[in-house]
Amino acid sequence: MPFASLGLSPALAQAAVASGFTAPTPVQAASIPWVLEGRDVLACAQTGSGKTAAFALPLLQALQSAPQQRDPSVLVLVPTRELASQVGEVFSQFALALPTRTRVAVLYGGVSINPQMMRLRGGADVVVATPGRLLDLVQNNALRLGQVQHLVLDEADRLLDLGFSDELQAVLQLLPQRRQNLFFSATFPQEVEALAGSLLRDPVRIEIAATEQTQPDIAQRAIVVDAPRRTQLLKHLIEQHQWSRVLVFVATQYAADHVAEKLYKAGIYASPFHGGLSQGSRAQVLQEFKDERWQVVVTTDLAARGIDIAQLPAVVNYDLPRSAADYTHRIGRTGRAGQSGMAVSFITSEAEAHFQLVEKRQNQRLARETVAGFEPTAVAVSKQPPGTGGIKGKRPSKKDKLRAAAALAASAQADPKD
């Protein structure tokens, strides 16, 4: 099926092919005609399936028939700076094929706001932004959102995470009532479904189920290891498989710095990547990783969404993700665009019960492996201990913690120590 058969103009159809799509992916084939019709769309497809092009191509075509205006017609909200840059690049690349100039503005925090304000003086047709910086620019009168005709929530589930929900609601209050709404993500938890129910008008639901044709070619492994030996095992796997590049996920910024330092001292070119770095440092590390100047990047979940690294051979879960959805997004950094990849998860005795919950949500069970020389000595905990957290949605609430603290204080008062 050629792109032109979906209703795209010859220029945009040719631009899609030139960007590497030999034919529309399933999510593109299912979404593009409905977006061109102006319908609201709720699209769920696995990572690496071409979702960005699925909304960028038809929205750019819609702009060609819209009257020129200073304020943006298309607003794309994303959760991270890196995803904003990547989505902006896709729009800019496709826009080069159009007969009329399309102004694309990419807005995110962590950098000076002044250059972005200057860039907006000439207006913008497409704005790709993180919610916080977008609101800052609106408050500085650098941008108005009253003419937005098309709203896209990219990685919609992450936009509803703690810290984004209030900002998202503030942005929605600034938009016109009549507009096209497009929700795209690899996972749609209940919070997104609730928001979709309140915002979308008679939406077209598109769910691209994983099949042998659409399922990314990712070999998943679960290796049992003692927690203190994970870094040594990681080094062993990198050398054994001769991975040219590997993305390693950890739970905290401190762990990212610590593991990267250990690997670097062991002779492996490794760098941390997390939200504690300046935006300039983050952009530099990511670009150098894409250019294969770093062999290993140790990161938090900051890199789990939207970042496209061509031909990345492996992903390692040094620390397990909080949720099954995060697991999906993490391993989706490899095995993209028809390539094969490997996803390795380190299973410590403390993490076994948590990984079983992840597997349950994923409807799968991975065989536990051991690596010679790294056999674990600790006994795995088969049942999740109370009060240790676990998969997102199962953690103790703030009220639970307050009750526990109050009970502990009462106990201390009733039985004081000398």
Disulfide bonds with the S-S distance in Angstrom:
none
